[in-house]
């Protein structure tokens, strides 16, 4: 049985299966929790039935037309209506799937006065609409060029200015290591500030499975601090998801 701490991201893991067969594959491998990146692309009733007793710890709200380059709208002046529509759709879907929290994407924009003001106004509005925790994620600009929220200090400063307990940090340790060079100090800072809402991991080399000890110190810190959240596995398996889960044995 895999520790309930870990959640399989069903948009990255189990790609060898049809999407609605992935929950069963995750359950067979011992997962009790999952996260969903684009659940809105699938029939909600069928997806809920496939999930069964799996806990959904996180879903992404729709982020627009991905193929056309949309990566969310939170920081984009002039696209507030789209942000609100996608947020409400995400919150409704989270309710139907019994999801624990919703990730709102910030979009492709430079960090400046107008984009910061737009982000703050949009997240303030979103927090007022939601009874669920919302999370925002810094994403490194090597993997997603031009993404607005891309450094931990930037995200923490914005969250402090926002001042809403309902909006928290989604700290992907992979993105953090690519952008910042290391993750331990940033994880500790988020814990110190009480802003850590969700964590994700992937191996820095190729965004595949982590090495056995790659995140041992980070996971030990979460345990030592008694942080109750989930760690999402958002990586690209090298050669089949199930065959690559051995690293989790040392991360229990």
Secondary structure as UniProt FT lines:
FT   TURN            4..5
FT   STRAND          6..9
FT   TURN            10..16
FT   HELIX           19..28
FT   TURN            29..30
FT   STRAND          33..36
FT   HELIX           39..41
FT   HELIX           44..51
FT   TURN            52..53
FT   STRAND          55..60
FT   HELIX           66..68
FT   TURN            74..75
FT   TURN            77..78
FT   HELIX           80..97
FT   STRAND          101..103
FT   HELIX           113..129
FT   STRAND          133..137
FT   TURN            141..143
FT   TURN            145..146
FT   HELIX           152..162
FT   TURN            165..166
FT   STRAND          167..172
FT   HELIX           173..180
FT   HELIX           184..192
FT   TURN            193..194
FT   STRAND          196..201
FT   TURN            204..207
FT   TURN            212..215
FT   HELIX           216..225
FT   STRAND          231..233
FT   HELIX           242..251
//
